[in-house]
Structures are given as C-alpha cells and as structure tokens.
C-alpha cells in the first residue's frame, strides 16, 4: 500500500497547485543532485524486476529522499513510487514519483536519465517536475500555467509536415512479443519523416 505519514503539519491546503508545483520542483532538484553525487553500482548489485528492467539502491535511496521532502510539507499525502509503492491510489493528494527514470541508462553511464515528481489531487494531475540529471535542467508544469524549462516557456513545435519532423521512439523492451509489430511500423514510417531521435532509441529500460 502507499505510505501515509502524519507529522502535524497538515494545515496547508492540498488544492494549492502553486505550492504543490514548487514542492515538486524542490524535491526533483534535490533528488537529481543526490543521483549526481552517488557512484553507479557494480553490475553484481543490479536487481532485475522485469524484462531488461533493473532497480538499484540508488532508486530506493532517491525515492526515500523524495518522500521525506514531500511528506514534510504534505504529511497526509500518499507517495506512489515506482520502486517501493506500486499500487494505484486515487483519493486526496497523491505524489507520483519515479526516482530514477532511465535506470538502465544510469547503470551504463549513458547520459539520459532523470527524476520525475507529480502531484495528483483526487486522480487529476495538477503539477509536475522532471529533473534532467546529467544536463542539470528542470522541466515543470502546473495546471493552467503552461510548461517550462527553467524560466523558459515551452511551446508546441511549429512543424506540421511529417517529412520535416524529428521523431522520438523507444523499443517495447518490457513486452518483447510486440517487437515484430513495432519494427514493421518503424520501417513503414521511416521514408515519411525527416529522421529519428537516436538518443531515445538507445533508451532500453528503466
């Protein structure tokens, strides 16, 4: 079950999405700094939780750190973490956390992994932040406030023709039975677009 911890600080309204966004940003930023400071575990310490899907002490330590930060200001919330509390929750304030998104990349030293923290109130996402660990960049968005990279407002691409589009994709590594269908779609789409985002093609798990 998700963890519910009370510390006597529950007088802040969870509906204040601006406060939740600020808290998500702070938690993601501190967690990303933690990931940058730790050493990568040796292969013998990797634990397989699914097909090509690993979990390490870094995932668990980072999730614990995020939980402590979030619950200090929202003690009645539930933490829904990928590693430690995978059961789905809906009611009240739920923090949805991926402490190390791209664990496989992290383990192999490929510089594309991050920390994700989102706030949902009664099943509706109201705020979220993603910290790109290796680039030291923070992406964040709040309901009705747009999406941002740091202080820069993000916009939808003006490219409308597939022939001019750069497409990002990832292999269905958790469901290998889908690989033949994926490859057929990949081959069929290749002539119609400008190119594939190769960095995402190298993301194999986590």
Secondary structure, DSSP 4 states (H G I P E B T S, - for coil): --EE---S-TTS-TT-HHHHHHHHHHHHHHHHHHHHHSPPPPGGG-EEEETTEEE-HHHHHHHHHHHHHHHHH-TT-EEEETTT--S---SSEEEEEEEEETHHHHHHT-S--EEEEEEEETTEEEEEEEEETTTTEEEEEETTS-EEETTEEP-------GGG-EE-----TT-GGGHHHHHHHHHHHHTTSSEE-HHHHT----
